[in-house]
Amino acid sequence: MRWIDRGLSVLVILSGMAHAFGVASFFHDPQTLFWSETATILIFLIAAINLLRTWRPGDRALAAVAAGASITYLIATLCFGRIIGDMADFRVILFGVLMLGLALFSLRDAMRGTPRL
């Protein structure tokens, strides 16, 4: 299970890279580009926190922070889907599934709090 957990974090990092290149080529307005790339930074931070969590079993505080971050970005992803009017958009499904998975693993670690060997 630990490798699935880490794999989700790696997929979030790869998706963040795709997000960075996608918005850089799509948006030409500096303000919109800035805020879109800010979301990319947030994606990388959430992935990093979750990846760190997988290497620190038993750290309930880190797991709670990771769960909160993942749930928050899951909500933001669903709001994005509503704004664009397409909840079946690939980006919404991709980030939604990844963040849901990370949130569930994080909540499990926050509730358990015992080291996994």
ChimeraX attribute file (.defattr): number of C-alpha atoms within 10 A of each C-alpha:
attribute: neighborCount
match mode: 1-to-1
recipient: residues
	/A:1	7
	/A:2	12
	/A:3	9
	/A:4	12
	/A:5	19
	/A:6	19
	/A:7	15
	/A:8	22
	/A:9	26
	/A:10	17
	/A:11	15
	/A:12	24
	/A:13	20
	/A:14	15
	/A:15	19
	/A:16	22
	/A:17	15
	/A:18	13
	/A:19	18
	/A:20	19
	/A:21	13
	/A:22	13
	/A:23	17
	/A:24	17
	/A:25	10
	/A:26	9
	/A:27	13
	/A:28	11
	/A:29	9
	/A:30	10
	/A:31	10
	/A:32	13
	/A:33	17
	/A:34	15
	/A:35	12
	/A:36	18
	/A:37	19
	/A:38	12
	/A:39	16
	/A:40	21
	/A:41	15
	/A:42	15
	/A:43	25
	/A:44	19
	/A:45	17
	/A:46	25
	/A:47	27
	/A:48	16
	/A:49	18
	/A:50	29
	/A:51	20
	/A:52	16
	/A:53	25
	/A:54	21
	/A:55	12
	/A:56	15
	/A:57	18
	/A:58	18
	/A:59	17
	/A:60	20
	/A:61	13
	/A:62	20
	/A:63	28
	/A:64	19
	/A:65	18
	/A:66	28
	/A:67	26
	/A:68	16
	/A:69	23
	/A:70	27
	/A:71	21
	/A:72	14
	/A:73	21
	/A:74	22
	/A:75	15
	/A:76	15
	/A:77	20
	/A:78	16
	/A:79	14
	/A:80	16
	/A:81	19
	/A:82	13
	/A:83	10
	/A:84	10
	/A:85	10
	/A:86	13
	/A:87	17
	/A:88	11
	/A:89	12
	/A:90	11
	/A:91	16
	/A:92	21
	/A:93	15
	/A:94	16
	/A:95	21
	/A:96	22
	/A:97	14
	/A:98	21
	/A:99	27
	/A:100	19
	/A:101	19
	/A:102	29
	/A:103	24
	/A:104	15
	/A:105	22
	/A:106	27
	/A:107	21
	/A:108	15
	/A:109	26
	/A:110	22
	/A:111	12
	/A:112	15
	/A:113	15
	/A:114	12
	/A:115	10
	/A:116	12
	/A:117	5
